[in-house]
Amino acid sequence: MTRVLLISGSTLAGSLHTAALRTAARFAPQEINATLYEDLRELPAFVPGEMPRGVVAELRALVDAADAVLFSTPEYAGSLPGSLKNLLDWLVDGGELGGKPAAWLSVVRPGVDEGARAGLEAVLEHGGARLLRPACIRLPLEMASIDAGGIITDGRLHVALQDMLETLVRALSETRPRPQPSWQAHSSVYPVVRRPDGSGGSPFGHASGQSAPKWLS
């Protein structure tokens, strides 16, 4: 089971960005546990070096436990909303973003959120997160597509989210360390043959020839 934490940068109750992520949680493939973070408004202002308690400690635990984090955010005053920047400041300070795979979902037309997207990527890079660009998508949506339950009814988003989350899982599987074959660990009959460059080969000295899967773009 792949755990994905969904974080919206909006504090607006009827936010299109939050609705899109809520939809992602609802329609996630069975092998993905997608959880929408809902305490953005409850986070206290970031204080450098302060011991995290309450919702801050819970946020850090959620990010630490997640295999990846997916963001969707509006743009305010040409950059990230202050509430989302505050959340990211807590995570950068605690080191939870270090090496953490991340992606973004844009639900507005090009040119509307470029400042927010650039700001998000800059903070993620500063925090040491690993942006999975093949899993980042833009699909402009309309507020009218949100139903009474806060779910996006536009079928294009359902298809795009499934592709996006499956791409994210494939990207994660490519970067996770693979278990050592039992014959490498236990067998003296088939020792590992070292290549001239010092890397391990197959028991018969041949390269595996395995090719990486094609990622969706």
Protein Blocks (a to p, Z undefined) as FASTA:
>chain_A
ZZdddddfbfbfklmklmmmmmmmmmgcfkbccdddfklmmpccddehiacehjlmmmmm
mmmmpmbdcdddddeehiacfklmmmmmmmmmnopmgopacddddfbdehklmmmmmmmm
mmmmmnopacdfklpccddddfklpcfkopafblklmmmmmmmmmmmmmmmmmmpccddd
fklmmpcklccdddfkopacdfkopaekiacddddZZ
